[in-house]
């Protein structure tokens, strides 16, 4: 097989290290991939460093036009790229189509905003003095993106920095390298100058050395990372060691709060979708459903019906990217059941012929004594818990180290806003899914779910430094 190459300085690079990439649905080798070394990492950063002066001086309109063309190229290659993600991650087509379209929309939306970047001319205290506050790009930005939604997460890791005038290195997951190669190739095809976007991936054993080399390089001025809280802590530690600012979007344990005045049919469907879409492999997936006791029995029946309708025995078993993720979820459920939980939906003893597949499970009567209560499952497993009051629901929703997203179901908007304000989370949605991402909204977490924000009205503030210039007449 021809290996998926790295992209360094707009050139395709096949290295001496080549590793296999498996299709989790079939277990077969999908393709082979070039693995970056420490030297490749340095070359990628040096290419980005060399490209920075010209790219940062390009007019906002010229940068906008190149990025707009990239969005057009991406849409023209839609079927090709969707095929890559299905092959590499085992995701269902509907999920891939949705995230692909969002990724293309991200490019177009943020490219359109480039000319709006501006500084300020504040009034200063002394007569005869003046001041200007400039917004300037950092230099080289390192983006590290995961496998589960590469056309959103990989795009935003580099698009916002590029749009603001930085140059970039994108370190994509070894589980879906062809998706990340395709992103780099799209920008290359659109005319992005050489060195502005360099794309790397590596075999797992080389992760510590390559990652530290990238973060430590003096030309890398800022880092963004999307992934697990554990690895995010490692990245933050390295960034701190080398005094580099970092943006982190990490794990979650999203709660869906179902209040006693909610539309229960809608809540049940949204909870099932939020929990089991993409086999629960989304940082915003619903992991805990908290329902008030007065409607719990009715809601439980509706939830089972919704899960059966969308994800039941007539549907293919969801595919997880790694067999270890299946084992983790079964272990979490087994621990809960051994400590008094019960199965609300699914068969805890069922095993699929494909070790990467697992059917959805809803587990009731989950308590603090169980690992499932606090651990992010990142799989098709969700807890159902019953509370008496609104206050108890808020307390349970907040009883987690995470705080990325949450949802509240109620037919009283004012009540929903009151509860949303009390939940410790970067986003709270009312009568919707916990999974929600769009470019006009800031995206990021509280607590161990990270810090900093992708997107939103102030999206470029993360990727621009502030410089104050004063003068005396």
Secondary structure, DSSP 4 states (H G I P E B T S, - for coil): -PPBPEEETTEEE--S-EEEEE-TTT-SEEEEEE---HHHHHHHHHHHHHHHHHHHHS-HHHHHHHHHHHHHHHHHTHHHHHHHHHHHH---HHHHHHHHHHHHHHHHHHHHTGGG---B----SSTTEEEEEEEEE-SEEEEE--STTHHHHHHHHHHHHHHTT-EEEEE--TTSHHHHHHHHHHHHHTTPPTTSEEEE---GGGHHHHHHHHHHSTTEEEEEEES-HHHHHHHHHHHHHTT-EEEEE----EEEEE-TTS-HHHHHHHHHHHHHGGGG-STT-EEEEEEEHHHHHHHHHHHHHHHHHHHSTTSPPPBPS-HHHHHHHHHHHHHHHHTT-EEEES-TT---SSTTB---EEEES--TTSHHHHS---SSEEEEEEESSHHHHHHHHH-SS--SEEEEE-S-HHHHHHHHHHS-SSEEEESS-S----TTS-B--SGGGEES-BSSTTGGGGGEEEEEEEEE-
